[in-house]
Amino acid sequence: HFNYNVYGTNSEYDWHMDSSNVPSYDMKLTCLLNLSEEPYEGGEFKLIGVDKKIKFDSGEGLVFTSLQAHKVTPVTKGKRITLTYWADGPSWR
């Protein structure tokens, strides 16, 4: 499962967890790659329970459990472009 994301000015993604609606499998890991070619402002990636700033510049990647709530703060200037990949497996029990 892949998703190409473009966040323009004032775009954001509020707190959420990644999961599927399929009973036989669920998302296990979320993998993000920052594809932004131009600098942008805002659009910070946040993980619930992590107070320090998470570095996520162009060309960098992040991998975290899909059950961890996360969000993207509003982009205030430019475009933030990312590719998301979800690794899935048997449903969580």
ChimeraX attribute file (.defattr): number of C-alpha atoms within 10 A of each C-alpha:
attribute: neighborCount
match mode: 1-to-1
recipient: residues
	/A:1	8
	/A:2	11
	/A:3	11
	/A:4	12
	/A:5	13
	/A:6	14
	/A:7	21
	/A:8	17
	/A:9	16
	/A:10	14
	/A:11	17
	/A:12	20
	/A:13	13
	/A:14	13
	/A:15	14
	/A:16	15
	/A:17	15
	/A:18	16
	/A:19	17
	/A:20	12
	/A:21	8
	/A:22	9
	/A:23	9
	/A:24	10
	/A:25	14
	/A:26	20
	/A:27	23
	/A:28	18
	/A:29	19
	/A:30	20
	/A:31	16
	/A:32	20
	/A:33	19
	/A:34	18
	/A:35	18
	/A:36	19
	/A:37	12
	/A:38	10
	/A:39	11
	/A:40	19
	/A:41	13
	/A:42	18
	/A:43	25
	/A:44	17
	/A:45	17
	/A:46	19
	/A:47	17
	/A:48	11
	/A:49	9
	/A:50	9
	/A:51	8
	/A:52	8
	/A:53	10
	/A:54	12
	/A:55	12
	/A:56	15
	/A:57	16
	/A:58	17
	/A:59	11
	/A:60	13
	/A:61	16
	/A:62	14
	/A:63	13
	/A:64	15
	/A:65	15
	/A:66	20
	/A:67	16
	/A:68	15
	/A:69	16
	/A:70	20
	/A:71	17
	/A:72	19
	/A:73	17
	/A:74	19
	/A:75	19
	/A:76	16
	/A:77	15
	/A:78	17
	/A:79	21
	/A:80	27
	/A:81	19
	/A:82	20
	/A:83	16
	/A:84	17
	/A:85	17
	/A:86	21
	/A:87	14
	/A:88	16
	/A:89	12
	/A:90	11
	/A:91	14
	/A:92	11
	/A:93	3
